[in-house]
Amino acid sequence: METEGLGDLRFGNLSTLDVLGTEIELFSAGSGAPLLFLHGLDGIEGAAAILAALAEDFTVYAPSHPGFGNSARPERLNRVDDLGYFTLDVMNTLGLATPVMTGVSFGAWVAAETLTKEPARAAQLVLASPLGLTAADRREQHVADIFMLSRQEFGARMQLGAPGPGSDMGVLTKLPEAQIRRLMRNDEAASLYGWTPYMSNPKLGDRLHRITVPTLVAWGAEDAIVSAPYREAWRQALPQAEVETFAEAGHRIHADQPARLAARIAALAAR
């Protein structure tokens, strides 16, 4: 499969996986216990650092969600609720019975949806900066409206470190065509799944009690995307989970603190 535009992911393998007739791209690396990694709005290419760190302890499987990267998307898949079922099909295709499941941001929402459907399908669950709960209450916005932000502002608010190459329009025009195409597809897929209701499934909160596996919810101390009341809503909806705040990290904990997050995931899995 074409690897142009994936940059730092050259340490692993990129292949095509046929999931009941839908071809998706699958990144894999490392050895050890299986870990399913569900990427955020930045695609698998935005998770290179955390994937490299996780590959030191796990056999990592990181599929691109339908519509992201080079993965196909059947028209019938247009809600994150659909992606929950699709992720179960991915796991069945890969023969993953109960992997460690890790999701970041949008991918954490997908992970939560997946386990509300089949709660026993993971050994442990890690939700880093999860989206998915109601994003606004009357006039109070709990999740920043990323569709109203410029690329520069969006990149600056997502993490503390240097924003990715797609955050600067001047640099964006100089990127290889394959990388620009991936960025545009990621943007289009994010809009499709998260436009309305904005970045949420109103039914998710009432289903999270079904998740019974050991769970960690991680937040960046300087997350500029979600509010304190939003984090509290997750705590109340998922009271069985451990909650940890990562210092010197924004919404993309996996980019700001990849080694620390990977070590925390390995420690949870080792219990």
Secondary structure, 3 states (H helix, E strand, C coil): CCCCCCHHHHHCEEEEEEECCEEEEEEEEECCEEEEEECCCCCHHHHHHHHHHHCCCEEEEEECCCCCCCCCCCCCCCCHHHHHHHHHHHHHHHCCCCCEEEEECHHHHHHHHHHHHCCCCCCEEEEECCCECCCEECCEECECCHHHCCHHHHHHHHCCCCCCHHHCHHHHCCCCHHHHHHHHHHHHHHHHHHCCCCCECCCHHHCHHHCCCCEEEEEECCCCCECHHHHHHHHHHCCCCEEEEECCCCCCHHHHCHHHHHHHHHHHHCC
